[in-house]
Structures are given as C-alpha cells and as structure tokens.
Amino acid sequence: WRCSTSAATAPSSRAGNDPRISQESPYFIAFLALVAVLVLAAKFVATRKPIAEVLERWEHILFPLVLIVLGLVILIEGGAFGL
C-alpha cells in the first residue's frame, strides 16, 4: 500500500465526490435544528420567574443529578454493564 502525496495533501479535492457528505447532510442539519429548538426551549423555560427561582435555589443539586442520570442512561443503553 502506497500513499501518494496528492491524495494525502489534498483530501478536500475529493470531498465534492464523496457520497457520504450528501448522505450525512440531512442528519447534520436535523441535529443542528433540534439543538437550536432545545436551546430556545431552555431559554424560554429558564426566563420564567417562578421556574428561574426554583432552578436557582436547587441548581447545585439538579445539575449534577441530571448529568449523573444522563451518564447512567448512556452507559446502560450502550451496553457498558452487559444489561
């Protein structure tokens, strides 16, 4: 196996012909759109006065708890524990 210098130095020249780019684009766009929706929803919820007060009071407990639960869900769904 030999690596030619033109292929190693200019991978972007072949990117236009790469079928993976056109196949993955809808997933990338959907991901960015859903992240934007999530950020806007979080901003909307967090700027409501009663909710903001509760979040401010309990954030030192809620934030670590959410991260721990999210990590456990990822590990369990990923089969890290053989469950």
Backbone as JSON Lines, residues from 0, in Angstrom:
{"i":0,"aa":"W","n":[0.85,-1.17,0.0],"ca":[0.0,0.0,0.0],"c":[0.89,1.22,0.0]}
{"i":1,"aa":"R","n":[0.65,2.1,-0.92],"ca":[1.44,3.31,-1.03],"c":[0.53,4.52,-0.98]}
{"i":2,"aa":"C","n":[0.99,5.51,-0.3],"ca":[0.21,6.75,-0.19],"c":[0.82,7.79,-1.11]}
{"i":3,"aa":"S","n":[0.06,8.22,-2.07],"ca":[0.58,9.24,-2.96],"c":[0.46,10.6,-2.3]}
{"i":4,"aa":"T","n":[1.34,11.49,-2.61],"ca":[1.34,12.8,-1.96],"c":[0.13,13.62,-2.36]}
{"i":5,"aa":"S","n":[-0.37,13.45,-3.56],"ca":[-1.52,14.26,-3.98],"c":[-2.77,13.87,-3.19]}
{"i":6,"aa":"A","n":[-2.94,12.58,-2.9],"ca":[-4.1,12.15,-2.13],"c":[-3.96,12.53,-0.67]}
{"i":7,"aa":"A","n":[-2.74,12.51,-0.16],"ca":[-2.53,12.81,1.26],"c":[-2.61,14.3,1.54]}
{"i":8,"aa":"T","n":[-2.24,15.11,0.59],"ca":[-2.21,16.55,0.84],"c":[-3.48,17.27,0.43]}
{"i":9,"aa":"A","n":[-4.3,16.67,-0.4],"ca":[-5.49,17.37,-0.88],"c":[-6.74,16.51,-0.77]}
{"i":10,"aa":"P","n":[-7.14,16.13,0.47],"ca":[-8.36,15.35,0.58],"c":[-9.61,16.15,0.26]}
{"i":11,"aa":"S","n":[-9.53,17.47,0.37],"ca":[-10.71,18.28,0.11],"c":[-11.06,18.29,-1.38]}
{"i":12,"aa":"S","n":[-10.1,17.98,-2.24],"ca":[-10.41,17.97,-3.66],"c":[-11.36,16.84,-4.02]}
{"i":13,"aa":"R","n":[-11.34,15.77,-3.23],"ca":[-12.25,14.65,-3.48],"c":[-13.54,14.77,-2.67]}
{"i":14,"aa":"A","n":[-13.63,15.74,-1.77],"ca":[-14.81,15.86,-0.91],"c":[-16.07,16.12,-1.72]}
{"i":15,"aa":"G","n":[-15.96,16.78,-2.86],"ca":[-17.13,17.05,-3.68],"c":[-17.74,15.8,-4.26]}
{"i":16,"aa":"N","n":[-16.93,14.75,-4.42],"ca":[-17.43,13.5,-4.98],"c":[-17.74,12.46,-3.9]}
{"i":17,"aa":"D","n":[-17.57,12.82,-2.65],"ca":[-17.77,11.87,-1.56],"c":[-19.26,11.69,-1.31]}
{"i":18,"aa":"P","n":[-19.81,10.49,-1.52],"ca":[-21.25,10.29,-1.33],"c":[-21.68,10.39,0.13]}
{"i":19,"aa":"R","n":[-20.72,10.21,1.07],"ca":[-21.07,10.29,2.48],"c":[-21.53,11.69,2.86]}
{"i":20,"aa":"I","n":[-20.98,12.7,2.22],"ca":[-21.32,14.08,2.57],"c":[-22.79,14.34,2.25]}
{"i":21,"aa":"S","n":[-23.25,13.92,1.09],"ca":[-24.65,14.16,0.75],"c":[-25.59,13.27,1.56]}
{"i":22,"aa":"Q","n":[-25.14,12.09,1.97],"ca":[-25.97,11.2,2.77],"c":[-26.06,11.66,4.22]}
{"i":23,"aa":"E","n":[-25.01,12.26,4.74],"ca":[-24.99,12.68,6.14],"c":[-25.54,14.08,6.36]}
{"i":24,"aa":"S","n":[-25.66,14.86,5.31],"ca":[-26.11,16.24,5.45],"c":[-27.47,16.38,6.12]}
{"i":25,"aa":"P","n":[-28.48,15.6,5.75],"ca":[-29.78,15.76,6.43],"c":[-29.71,15.49,7.93]}
{"i":26,"aa":"Y","n":[-28.89,14.53,8.34],"ca":[-28.75,14.24,9.77],"c":[-28.08,15.41,10.48]}
{"i":27,"aa":"F","n":[-27.06,15.99,9.86],"ca":[-26.36,17.12,10.44],"c":[-27.28,18.32,10.57]}
{"i":28,"aa":"I","n":[-28.06,18.59,9.54],"ca":[-28.99,19.72,9.56],"c":[-30.07,19.49,10.6]}
{"i":29,"aa":"A","n":[-30.59,18.27,10.68],"ca":[-31.61,17.96,11.69],"c":[-31.05,18.1,13.1]}
{"i":30,"aa":"F","n":[-29.81,17.65,13.3],"ca":[-29.17,17.76,14.61],"c":[-29.06,19.23,15.01]}
{"i":31,"aa":"L","n":[-28.57,20.07,14.11],"ca":[-28.42,21.49,14.43],"c":[-29.77,22.15,14.69]}
{"i":32,"aa":"A","n":[-30.78,21.78,13.91],"ca":[-32.11,22.35,14.11],"c":[-32.68,21.96,15.47]}
{"i":33,"aa":"L","n":[-32.51,20.7,15.85],"ca":[-33.04,20.24,17.13],"c":[-32.25,20.83,18.3]}
{"i":34,"aa":"V","n":[-30.96,21.04,18.14],"ca":[-30.19,21.72,19.18],"c":[-30.69,23.14,19.35]}
{"i":35,"aa":"A","n":[-30.96,23.82,18.25],"ca":[-31.49,25.18,18.33],"c":[-32.84,25.2,19.03]}
{"i":36,"aa":"V","n":[-33.71,24.24,18.73],"ca":[-35.01,24.16,19.4],"c":[-34.82,23.91,20.89]}
{"i":37,"aa":"L","n":[-33.9,23.04,21.24],"ca":[-33.64,22.74,22.65],"c":[-33.12,23.97,23.39]}
{"i":38,"aa":"V","n":[-32.22,24.7,22.77],"ca":[-31.66,25.9,23.39],"c":[-32.75,26.96,23.58]}
{"i":39,"aa":"L","n":[-33.58,27.16,22.56],"ca":[-34.66,28.13,22.67],"c":[-35.68,27.73,23.74]}
{"i":40,"aa":"A","n":[-36.0,26.44,23.81],"ca":[-36.93,25.97,24.83],"c":[-36.34,26.16,26.23]}
{"i":41,"aa":"A","n":[-35.06,25.86,26.39],"ca":[-34.41,26.04,27.69],"c":[-34.4,27.51,28.09]}
{"i":42,"aa":"K","n":[-34.12,28.38,27.12],"ca":[-34.12,29.82,27.41],"c":[-35.51,30.29,27.82]}
{"i":43,"aa":"F","n":[-36.52,29.81,27.1],"ca":[-37.9,30.19,27.41],"c":[-38.28,29.74,28.82]}
{"i":44,"aa":"V","n":[-37.96,28.49,29.16],"ca":[-38.32,27.95,30.48],"c":[-37.54,28.66,31.58]}
{"i":45,"aa":"A","n":[-36.26,28.87,31.37],"ca":[-35.41,29.45,32.41],"c":[-35.7,30.92,32.66]}
{"i":46,"aa":"T","n":[-36.32,31.6,31.72],"ca":[-36.61,33.02,31.92],"c":[-37.97,33.26,32.56]}
{"i":47,"aa":"R","n":[-38.72,32.22,32.83],"ca":[-39.97,32.37,33.58],"c":[-39.61,32.55,35.05]}
{"i":48,"aa":"K","n":[-40.1,33.59,35.67],"ca":[-39.71,33.96,37.03],"c":[-39.86,32.83,38.05]}
{"i":49,"aa":"P","n":[-41.01,32.15,38.17],"ca":[-41.12,31.1,39.19],"c":[-40.18,29.92,38.92]}
{"i":50,"aa":"I","n":[-40.04,29.56,37.66],"ca":[-39.15,28.44,37.32],"c":[-37.71,28.84,37.56]}
{"i":51,"aa":"A","n":[-37.34,30.06,37.2],"ca":[-35.97,30.53,37.4],"c":[-35.6,30.53,38.88]}
{"i":52,"aa":"E","n":[-36.54,30.9,39.73],"ca":[-36.28,30.91,41.18],"c":[-36.03,29.49,41.7]}
{"i":53,"aa":"V","n":[-36.84,28.54,41.24],"ca":[-36.65,27.15,41.67],"c":[-35.32,26.61,41.16]}
{"i":54,"aa":"L","n":[-35.02,26.89,39.9],"ca":[-33.75,26.43,39.34],"c":[-32.56,27.05,40.07]}
{"i":55,"aa":"E","n":[-32.67,28.32,40.42],"ca":[-31.59,28.98,41.13],"c":[-31.39,28.39,42.52]}
{"i":56,"aa":"R","n":[-32.49,28.05,43.16],"ca":[-32.41,27.51,44.51],"c":[-31.86,26.08,44.52]}
{"i":57,"aa":"W","n":[-32.21,25.28,43.52],"ca":[-31.86,23.86,43.53],"c":[-30.81,23.47,42.48]}
{"i":58,"aa":"E","n":[-30.21,24.43,41.8],"ca":[-29.29,24.09,40.72],"c":[-28.08,23.29,41.19]}
{"i":59,"aa":"H","n":[-27.61,23.53,42.41],"ca":[-26.45,22.8,42.91],"c":[-26.74,21.32,43.12]}
{"i":60,"aa":"I","n":[-28.01,20.95,43.17],"ca":[-28.4,19.54,43.28],"c":[-28.89,19.02,41.93]}
{"i":61,"aa":"L","n":[-29.71,19.81,41.24],"ca":[-30.31,19.36,39.98],"c":[-29.28,19.12,38.88]}
{"i":62,"aa":"F","n":[-28.32,20.01,38.72],"ca":[-27.36,19.89,37.63],"c":[-26.53,18.61,37.74]}
{"i":63,"aa":"P","n":[-25.89,18.33,38.88],"ca":[-25.15,17.06,38.98],"c":[-26.05,15.84,38.84]}
{"i":64,"aa":"L","n":[-27.27,15.93,39.37],"ca":[-28.2,14.8,39.29],"c":[-28.57,14.51,37.84]}
{"i":65,"aa":"V","n":[-28.84,15.54,37.07],"ca":[-29.18,15.36,35.65],"c":[-27.99,14.76,34.9]}
{"i":66,"aa":"L","n":[-26.79,15.24,35.17],"ca":[-25.61,14.7,34.48],"c":[-25.34,13.24,34.85]}
{"i":67,"aa":"I","n":[-25.52,12.89,36.12],"ca":[-25.32,11.51,36.56],"c":[-26.35,10.59,35.91]}
{"i":68,"aa":"V","n":[-27.61,10.99,35.92],"ca":[-28.66,10.18,35.32],"c":[-28.43,10.04,33.81]}
{"i":69,"aa":"L","n":[-28.07,11.12,33.15],"ca":[-27.79,11.06,31.72],"c":[-26.62,10.13,31.43]}
{"i":70,"aa":"G","n":[-25.57,10.2,32.23],"ca":[-24.43,9.3,32.06],"c":[-24.81,7.85,32.26]}
{"i":71,"aa":"L","n":[-25.63,7.58,33.27],"ca":[-26.07,6.2,33.5],"c":[-26.94,5.68,32.36]}
{"i":72,"aa":"V","n":[-27.82,6.52,31.85],"ca":[-28.66,6.12,30.72],"c":[-27.79,5.79,29.51]}
{"i":73,"aa":"I","n":[-26.79,6.62,29.24],"ca":[-25.9,6.37,28.11],"c":[-25.13,5.07,28.31]}
{"i":74,"aa":"L","n":[-24.62,4.84,29.5],"ca":[-23.87,3.61,29.77],"c":[-24.75,2.37,29.66]}
{"i":75,"aa":"I","n":[-25.95,2.44,30.21],"ca":[-26.85,1.27,30.18],"c":[-27.33,1.0,28.77]}
{"i":76,"aa":"E","n":[-27.74,2.04,28.04],"ca":[-28.2,1.86,26.67],"c":[-27.08,1.4,25.75]}
{"i":77,"aa":"G","n":[-25.86,1.79,26.05],"ca":[-24.71,1.4,25.26],"c":[-24.22,-0.01,25.57]}
{"i":78,"aa":"G","n":[-24.79,-0.62,26.6],"ca":[-24.42,-1.98,26.95],"c":[-23.11,-2.07,27.73]}
{"i":79,"aa":"A","n":[-22.73,-1.0,28.41],"ca":[-21.46,-0.99,29.15],"c":[-21.46,-1.97,30.31]}
{"i":80,"aa":"F","n":[-22.62,-2.27,30.86],"ca":[-22.71,-3.16,32.02],"c":[-23.2,-4.54,31.64]}
{"i":81,"aa":"G","n":[-23.38,-4.79,30.37],"ca":[-23.88,-6.08,29.92],"c":[-25.33,-6.31,30.32]}
{"i":82,"aa":"L","n":[-26.1,-5.24,30.51],"ca":[-27.51,-5.37,30.89],"c":[-28.39,-5.41,29.66]}
